[in-house]
Amino acid sequence: MTYQDTFYALGDPTRRQVFEAVADKPRAVGELAGELPVSRPAVSQHLKVLSDAGLVECRAEGTRRIYAARPGGLNEMRAWLERYWSDVLESFAIEVNEGGRDI
């Protein structure tokens, strides 16, 4: 998976809610649908996108499928953000150091 897949998957507000819910605790589709203002089929579609992006995983529990956030699912996005954050901090430090010489 790439950071683009992660950004796309989390770009939808309802999908973010689904992800946040399963990151909080593992849940079944029916439980998620009961907590969100969308239908069970819509929740299933959102979970499919999240799963395809590597953000959630599913396990069978009897006849139910339980979804949970996948450990490491946000690693690609985090690495991308950290790369830019490091560049921003480095630029800021240079600006502060160069600005301090004028005083």
N, C-alpha and C positions, 0 to 999 in steps of 0.2 A: 504494500500500500504506500501511497505517497501523501505528502502533506496536502496536495490538492484534493485528493479523495476525502481527507478528513475535513477540510474547509467546506467542501461541497456538502458533505453529509450533515455537518453541523450548521450549515447556512440557513436551514429552514427552522423557524422558531418552534414549531411543534416537534420536530425531530430532536431539537436540543432538549425540549422538555422530556421526551421519551428517554434520551440518553442520560439526563440528570437523574431521572427516576430510577433507572436500572443501575446507575453508578451509586446511588444511595443505598439500594438493596436489590437483590435479584427479585424479579417479578414475572408473572405469567401475563400473556396478552390480555386476558380478561380483566385482570387486576389493573393493568395500565389503562385499558379503555374506560374502566370505572373511575379512574382518577383524572382523566383528560377529556376535553370536550371534542373527542373524535371517536369514530366507530372502531370496532375490533378490526375490520379489514384495513382501515387506514393505519391503525397501530401496527398491524402486520407488515404493511408496505413500508412504513418508516423503519421498522426493525430490520427489514431486508436491506435497505440502503445502508443502515448503520453496520450491519453485519458484513456487507460487501466491502465497506470501507475499513473493516478490521477493528471496529470500535466496540462491538458487542459479541458475545458468544452465547450459545444456547446449549442447554442440557435437558435431557428427557427425565421427567419425574413422573413415572406412571404414564398416564395419557396426556399429561401437561408438558408443555415446553417452557422452561424457565430461562429468562434472559438476564444476563449480567454484563456489566462493563468488562471488556477484555483487558487484563493487565497489559500494559505497554501499548494499548491502542492509540494513545495520544503521542507516542514517542516521536513519530515523524514530524508532526506539527510542532511539537515542543522544540525539537532540534532546529527547525527552520526559524522559529521565533527567537530562539536563543542566539542564533547566528546574527540576526539583524539587531537584536538587543545589544549584543556585545559590540557591534559596529557603532551603534548609537552612543553607547557609553564611552567608547574609545574616542569618538569625535568630540563628545562633550568634555572629556578630560583634556584633550588637546586644546580646545577652545578656552577652557578655564586656565590652563597653564600659560597659554600665550597671552591671554587677557591680563593675567596677574603680573606680567612683566611690564605692562604699561603704567602700573601704579607707582 
